[in-house]
């Protein structure tokens, strides 16, 4: 019985499930809208929480801390509305097997290739470059902050909001590839405030990979692995080793 249950959980079919696992129209609308909450709360926190604890941080690092706090608040709201069982049914399952870990690793490498390609294309056509990545090498305490905020919290929150909810849950109401397209568009658009026009173009292309991984495996594991590796590389390793 346990083996059958585990096999069922690993089935790559985010559109499957019984009526008891579905979100009502109002619930689903509210959950999908929560994807915008971290960005909105971060903007509010920028005005109400400059705070002594953030005074010594580089502005980019402080922004990451605010975004992480806003993401935690959002995840609490998602958990309260969605509930553990229904979120699991829509793809919130961590399955650490070789295919998923391997797919996540390959996705990370593919994402680096996408970044290089988009950067070159933006330069070629003279469009705005990707912004928001210019900050000094972090010190010891800042490295811990970056790992907590950008490697642990942000990928976890974004994979739940944009893959589990926007693809897994919405994909039971409309065709999953269409839900994935909407998820990619919103995910990329919300990155405009930090990365600019060039960043939106890059994230639009990058987000195709974790979305495809979610559709293929039916859970957020490979996308989360890819996202964690990407943020570890971009926000921690590159600033520490190359600056």
C-alpha angles and dihedrals in degrees: 000000000000091000091052092049092051091048091051091051091053095051108121098230114112091173094060126093144100129274092257089063095051124103116233116245092258093046093048093048091051093047093049091049090054088071087078095049100085092056092045093047091047090056090050093047091052088066102036101035113044081132131174090259090063097040095095096047127097108255091248092052091048089051090054090052092052092047091051091052091048090049092052091052090049093050091053089054091048091050093049094049100036103035126213098271097050094043089052090050090055095051109285092132126123108214110174101196129138098259093053095043091047092047090050091051092049089047090055091053091046089051091055089052090050090052092052092046094048092046089053094046092049090052091046095054095035097243123149114287125235109280135189098065100094109108133122127264107283124240126228098282092041091053089056089048092050093048092050096044106033103025104035109024107028099051092044092050096043095047090053095045100043105026107027096038106026096039106020098041101028088043089070090060099041134016109298095233089053090049089050091053091053090047092052092048094051094042091052094043093054089055090063091085092062106024104030128217094319090052092053090054092048095045090048089059095038094051091059088074101057089039091055090046090053091050091048100047102026096228138070098249102101093041090050092050090050093046094048092049091047094052093042089054098042102039103030115018099040095048092044099044105030104036 
